[in-house]
Amino acid sequence: MKFKLWGRPSSARTQKVMLALAELGIEYQFIFASATMGYDGSVAQGYSPYGVVETPEYLSMNPNGTIPTINDNGFILWESNAIVQYLGMNYDPALFFRNSTRIFSSAARWMMWENNQLIPPMHELVMQLVRLPIHERDISKKETARTQLIDELTIVDAQLKKTEFIAADVWTMGDIPMTIRCHRWHLLDIDRPDMPNLARYYKAVKLRPSFRSISDPEMHINT
Ligand SMILES: N[C@@H](CCC(=O)N[C@@H](CS)C(=O)NCC(=O)O)C(=O)O
C-alpha cells in the first residue's frame, strides 16, 4: 500500500486524517502507534501502549514522537492540520476549499483555532470523565473544562448562525476538526446547554458518508 498512516483510532488528531482520507476515498495502511494508549486501554489505566513512536525509525520520520504521521508514496508529513491541508491541496482542492485562497484561509483559521482553543479543554474533559482511573479524577477540573468548552462552542454556535458550515456556506476542510469535536462533545456524559446552530450542524455533518470513519463512540469515549 502506497499510503501509510501511523496513529491510534482514539486520537482525535489521527481521526482528522482518517476523515480526510475517507472524504477523498484514498485507501491506506493503518499502523497502530502511541505512547499513551494500547490494544487494551490507556497507559493511565495501567495498560501497555502500542509503542512504535519511540523507535529510531519513527523518530526519524517525526522527531516529536507524536501521532499522526503519514507517508504518501515517499512523502512524509506530521502535524495533523498540515496533513489535512496537504491532502486537500494535492488530491481535491475543489472539495477541500473550492480552489479559493479565501476559503482556504477561512478554513485554515478554524483549524488553528480548534487546535488552540478546543483541544485543551476537551482533552481535559475526556481525561477526567473516562481515561483517568476513578481515584485520580477531579470534579472541579472536569467542571472547569466543561465550562471552558461551553464558552468556546458558543463562538462556534454563533458562527454557524452566519454560515452553513464552519468556514463558508459549503463544506470545507475546516469542517474536519469541527465534526470530530462536535461528535465527541455530544458523546460525553455531561450537561450541555442548547446550541441550536451546533445541533443543526451536527445533524448535517453526520449525514456525510465519510462520517462513518470516525463515528464509533469507542473511538471517542474509550478508556
Ligand atoms: N500538533 C500535533 C500534536 C500531536 C499530538 O500531540 N498527538 C497526540 C494524539 S492526539 C499524541 O501523540 N499523543 C501521545 C500518544 O498517543 O503517543 C498534531 O496536531 O499532529
The ligand as a Gaussian input file, in Angstrom:
#p B3LYP/6-31G(d) Opt

LIG

0 1
 N        0.073000      19.378000      16.965000
 C        0.249000      17.964000      16.771000
 C        0.018000      17.275000      18.098000
 C        0.274000      15.791000      18.035000
 C       -0.182000      15.108000      19.318000
 O        0.054000      15.605000      20.442000
 N       -0.827000      13.942000      19.176000
 C       -1.281000      13.204000      20.327000
 C       -2.511000      12.365000      19.986000
 S       -3.940000      13.333000      19.621000
 C       -0.197000      12.229000      20.773000
 O        0.755000      11.978000      20.045000
 N       -0.378000      11.663000      21.975000
 C        0.571000      10.757000      22.555000
 C        0.477000       9.357000      22.032000
 O       -0.622000       8.848000      21.737000
 O        1.552000       8.726000      21.980000
 C       -0.744000      17.474000      15.675000
 O       -1.799000      18.109000      15.516000
 O       -0.449000      16.499000      14.970000

